[in-house]
Amino acid sequence: MHAWVYERAGDLGHSADERARRIPREPAIATWCLRSVSQTLMRLVLRIGHRFEVVGREHLPPDGSFIMIGNHSSHLDAVCLLAALPLWRVHSAFPVAAADYFFATPLRSMLSMVAMNALPLDRDHHGSDGIVACRKILGTPNNILIVFPEGTRSRSGALGRFRSGVARLAAGTSTPVVPCYLSGAFEAWPKGRAVPRPLQVRLYIGRPRRFEHVSPDDRAALAAASAQLRDDVAALGPTLPRSSAGVATQAAGRRSRLPNTPSVLHR
């Protein structure tokens, strides 16, 4: 039997805003309770207001760390992906969010941290710090990273091209990437609309994919992996334009000039 060891919390003496931005965050019973309540209420709203359904939940890994990706066209996207998880797992699930919006003020920081457990990433600088933060999250057992690889919400509902951040995170590792497709979310609450419409939303979850044999230094391979992930997401939804090897190769140069930070939630 091991003796009890007292250790000071790493964020002791920090402000609430600093605690929200800290990676990893120290556990707090009050935060855990408030997040559980807020997530339960969000699931209730989704169920009643949008008749929310999840198809393919069996494809979610039962344990271990993994990445969830999906199309990004609505204010409901991150809420729906979190709602697909068992309630107890939302405390170890981290939707990647734009620090300049969701963490712009102490109040927003606390709301984003408490209600969504959002992970703040700076989209205005190069992505090395973001990649390090995301790898730290995935390096902890049973954590879940939620990323929208398009990088911004679609104004038309169409699936855009995927940036390379997720491919870089998964390359050379056994981390599963779980593709998801949200149907009806754009119609229910698109960008620019103040309140949602009471329309049905369905989340389709596909089989995980791994990229152990992809080198994180091979730009062409990363571009191909990003295109493959886009095809995986597209295959779960209606008929959408597919990526091609030629398009992926042509886009590799453009992607290499973009920050490599995994794409963030945008306002």
Residue, then its C-alpha position, 0 to 999 in steps of 0.5 A: m500500500h502506497a503512502w499518501v503524498y501531498e503535492r501543490a497544484g501547479d496553478l496555485g496562485h494563478s489567475a482564473d484566465e491563466r488557469a484556463r490557458r494552462i496546458p495541461r490543466e490541473p483537475a478541479i472538482a468545481t470545474w468537473c461538476l460545472r462541466s458535467v452539468s453544462q454538457t448534460l444541458m447541451r445534450l438535452v438541448l440537442r436532443i429536444g431542439h435538434r433531434f440529435e442522433v449519432v450513427g457509428r458510435e461503435h467506431l470510437p476507440p473505447d480507450g487510449s488517446f485519439i483525434m476526432i475530426g469533422n466538417h466545420s460549418s456550424h456553431l453546433d459542431a464542437v458541441c455535437l462531437l463532444a455529445a457523441l462521447p460518454l459524459w465522463r470522457v468530456h473532461s479529457a476531450f479538448p476541442v481546439a479553439a482560437a485563443d484570440y476569440f474564445f480566450a480573448t477575455p477572462l470571462r470567455s476563457m472561463l466559459s470556454m474552459v469550464a463548459m467545453n474544456a477548449l484548448p486555446l491555440d494561437r492562429d496568428h503565429h507559426g504552429s510549432d507551439g500548437i503542435v507541441a501542445c497537442r502532442k502533450i495532450l495526446g501523450t497523456p493516456n485516454n485524452i481526445l483531441i477534437v479538430f476541424p481541419e478546414g480551419t474555419r466554418s464554411r459559409s456555404g456548407a461545402l467541405g473545404r480543403f484540409r490543412s496539414g496539422v492533423a496529419r502532422l500530429a498523427a504521422g509516425t504514431s499509432t494515434p487513431v484519427v476518427p473521421c466524423y461528418l455532421s449532417g444538418a448542422f449548417e442548416a440548423w445554425p450556420k455562421g452569421r445566424a444569431v439563433p439556431r433553427p429547430l432542424q434535425v442534426r445527425l453525426y456520422i462516425g467512421r472507422p479510425r485511420r492511422f498513419e504510422h508509416v507516414s514521415p512527419d518530414d515528408r510534405a508530399a506524404l502529409a499532403a496525401a494523408s490530409a487528402q485521405l482524411r478529407d475523403d474519409v470525412a466526405a465519404l460519411g456525408p452526401t456526395l462531395p467532391r473527392s481529393s485526387a493525388g494531383v490536387a493533393t500534390q499541387a496543394a502541398g506547396r501551398r500547405s507548406r507555407l501555412p502554419n502547421t497548427p491544427s486548425v482551430l474553431h473560428r467565430 
